[in-house]
Amino acid sequence: MISAIGKRAVTFFELVLVVLIIGVITAVSLPQFKLAFDSFEFQSFARDIFSLVNYIKAKSVVERRVYYLTLAQEDNTIEFKPFYITETGEKISVSGRYGRVYKAPKGVSIESTTPANIEGIYFYPDSSMDNATLDFKSRYNLKFSLIIKGDAGIIEIK
């Protein structure tokens, strides 16, 4: 609209229309942003667990110690915590960057484990490990499997 002075101005109706269009676009795209964020968080968790398992395997070989990675599932949370085993059988918590508790993002569950009801994985100085398969699933049906082929010393994510 052109005012009496000759300058162009925006009417209230045009302003409301623009705000309404932005609101509709935001409402439609918000669920997709949530899905993208959850997908990124799930993939990041998979990379973290893969890195942790590889680190413990390498640390076991270099330090010539037995290491143990606990897997705790309580109150709908999944936690991983690394320990090393002393010669007396005592579990000592790993310190440093990899010594923290790794928690799965909310909505992530373990679909199945092989062996069933696994509580932890041992890593030995000769580069072997316990055989294990952990199948993870997110609330949006994203999945990955952590496969540890202990005798061969192979760790995979599929």
Summary of the structure (lengths in Angstrom):
residues: 158
radius of gyration: 25.2
end to end distance: 60.6
largest distance: 93.0
contacts: 404
relative contact order: 0.15
helix: 35%
strand: 34%
